[in-house]
Amino acid sequence: MRAFGPDDGPSVVDLVVAAGMFARDEAGFLAGGVLEPDGEGSTCLVEDAADGQGLASVLFYRPEDSAERAYDLTMIAVRPDLQGGGRGAALMRHAEDDLRERGQRLLVVRTSGTDQYARTRAFYRHLGYVEHARVPDYWTDGDDLVLFTKRLSA
Ligand SMILES: CC(C)(COP(=O)(O)OP(=O)(O)OC[C@H]1O[C@@H](n2cnc3c(N)ncnc32)[C@H](O)[C@@H]1OP(=O)(O)O)[C@@H](O)C(=O)NCCC(=O)NCCS
């Protein structure tokens, strides 16, 4: 894994579109600098694919705006043909270890309640994330917000 660089925006867009997270015309904002370090703890890491075909994965987490020592897992994606091989779990462990070292308390995940994200929700549960809330029709009508957290320290 390496830090996201200014030239990685288009490759991240390709990855999140391939992973089904955004339509291409919705994903352009990711190429606009939002993933670059902000000096306040925001962290984006990418992994180059071994076959030279763009990125294998991307991980982005940033401090919650108001909560004390809490981070938001803003984005995680693994290239579809590489999913199910333990990459996602390794990325989550990396974020958790990094944030523990930084003295953080809580990692918050906001995902979707649609059938498309059933596997993603199972993934977070499997890694010890606890579902605490559902907000109906949050992302759009028929697409609920599902909020998970994991404590990083006692
Ligand atoms: C969610 C995502 C990042 C997971 O990455 P991944 O590399 O496929 O996941 P892993 O292979 O590391 O799986 C981790 C664990 O979850 C488990 N898991 C995966 N699917 C599961 C399922 N349907 N039910 C229960 N556990 C499941 C795996 O068995 C694995 O456990 P193991 O290591 O003990 O075998 C990836 O599938 C992805 O990019 N999805 C599309 C984008 C997305 O949904 N992003 C998150 C938006 S909030």
The ligand as a Tripos MOL2 file, in Angstrom:
@<TRIPOS>MOLECULE
LIG
   48    50     1     0     0
SMALL
NO_CHARGES

@<TRIPOS>ATOM
      1 C1        -16.5080   -4.7820    0.8950 C.3       1 LIG1
      2 C2        -15.1320   -5.1020    0.3040 C.3       1 LIG1
      3 C3        -14.2060   -3.9280    0.5040 C.3       1 LIG1
      4 C4        -14.5670   -6.3330    1.0320 C.3       1 LIG1
      5 O1        -13.3000   -6.6450    0.5170 O.3       1 LIG1
      6 P1        -12.9190   -8.1600    0.1780 P.3       1 LIG1
      7 O2        -11.4780   -8.1790   -0.2090 O.co2     1 LIG1
      8 O3        -13.8940   -8.6820   -0.8040 O.co2     1 LIG1
      9 O4        -13.1910   -8.8650    1.5840 O.3       1 LIG1
     10 P2        -12.3290  -10.0250    2.2570 P.3       1 LIG1
     11 O5        -11.9790  -11.0540    1.2410 O.co2     1 LIG1
     12 O6        -11.2130   -9.4010    3.0170 O.co2     1 LIG1
     13 O7        -13.3830  -10.5880    3.2880 O.3       1 LIG1
     14 C5        -13.1590  -10.3650    4.6460 C.3       1 LIG1
     15 C6        -13.9360  -11.3300    5.4340 C.3       1 LIG1
     16 O8        -15.3300  -11.1100    5.2530 O.3       1 LIG1
     17 C7        -15.9250  -12.3430    4.9960 C.3       1 LIG1
     18 N1        -17.0430  -12.2160    4.1330 N.ar      1 LIG1
     19 C8        -17.0390  -11.8180    2.8640 C.ar      1 LIG1
     20 N2        -18.2820  -11.9150    2.3930 N.ar      1 LIG1
     21 C9        -19.0480  -12.3770    3.3860 C.ar      1 LIG1
     22 C10       -20.4150  -12.7220    3.5080 C.ar      1 LIG1
     23 N3        -21.2500  -12.6020    2.4830 N.pl3     1 LIG1
     24 N4        -20.8700  -13.1320    4.7120 N.ar      1 LIG1
     25 C11       -20.0550  -13.2850    5.7630 C.ar      1 LIG1
     26 N5        -18.7410  -12.9910    5.6890 N.ar      1 LIG1
     27 C12       -18.2660  -12.5500    4.5020 C.ar      1 LIG1
     28 C13       -14.8940  -13.1810    4.2820 C.3       1 LIG1
     29 O9        -15.1900  -14.5350    4.4940 O.3       1 LIG1
     30 C14       -13.6340  -12.7540    4.9740 C.3       1 LIG1
     31 O10       -13.4250  -13.5170    6.1320 O.3       1 LIG1
     32 P3        -12.2130  -14.5540    6.2250 P.3       1 LIG1
     33 O11       -10.9820  -13.7510    5.9440 O.co2     1 LIG1
     34 O12       -12.3000  -15.0490    7.6100 O.co2     1 LIG1
     35 O13       -12.4920  -15.5570    5.1750 O.co2     1 LIG1
     36 C15       -15.2200   -5.4470   -1.2050 C.3       1 LIG1
     37 O14       -16.0430   -6.5760   -1.3680 O.3       1 LIG1
     38 C16       -15.7080   -4.3200   -2.0720 C.2       1 LIG1
     39 O15       -14.9120   -3.5420   -2.5890 O.2       1 LIG1
     40 N6        -17.0400   -4.2210   -2.2890 N.am      1 LIG1
     41 C17       -17.6380   -3.2310   -3.1790 C.3       1 LIG1
     42 C18       -17.5060   -1.8300   -2.6140 C.3       1 LIG1
     43 C19       -18.1120   -1.6750   -1.2450 C.2       1 LIG1
     44 O16       -19.1440   -2.2300   -0.9190 O.2       1 LIG1
     45 N7        -17.4270   -0.8680   -0.4260 N.am      1 LIG1
     46 C20       -17.8790   -0.5200    0.8950 C.3       1 LIG1
     47 C21       -18.8580    0.5920    0.8110 C.3       1 LIG1
     48 S1        -19.4470    1.0550    2.4420 S.3       1 LIG1
@<TRIPOS>BOND
     1     1     2 1
     2     2     3 1
     3     2     4 1
     4     2    36 1
     5     4     5 1
     6     5     6 1
     7     6     7 2
     8     6     8 1
     9     6     9 1
    10     9    10 1
    11    10    11 2
    12    10    12 1
    13    10    13 1
    14    13    14 1
    15    14    15 1
    16    15    16 1
    17    15    30 1
    18    16    17 1
    19    17    18 1
    20    17    28 1
    21    18    19 ar
    22    18    27 ar
    23    19    20 ar
    24    20    21 ar
    25    21    22 ar
    26    21    27 ar
    27    22    23 1
    28    22    24 ar
    29    24    25 ar
    30    25    26 ar
    31    26    27 ar
    32    28    29 1
    33    28    30 1
    34    30    31 1
    35    31    32 1
    36    32    33 2
    37    32    34 1
    38    32    35 1
    39    36    37 1
    40    36    38 1
    41    38    39 2
    42    38    40 1
    43    40    41 1
    44    41    42 1
    45    42    43 1
    46    43    44 2
    47    43    45 1
    48    45    46 1
    49    46    47 1
    50    47    48 1
@<TRIPOS>SUBSTRUCTURE
     1 LIG1         1 GROUP 0 **** ****
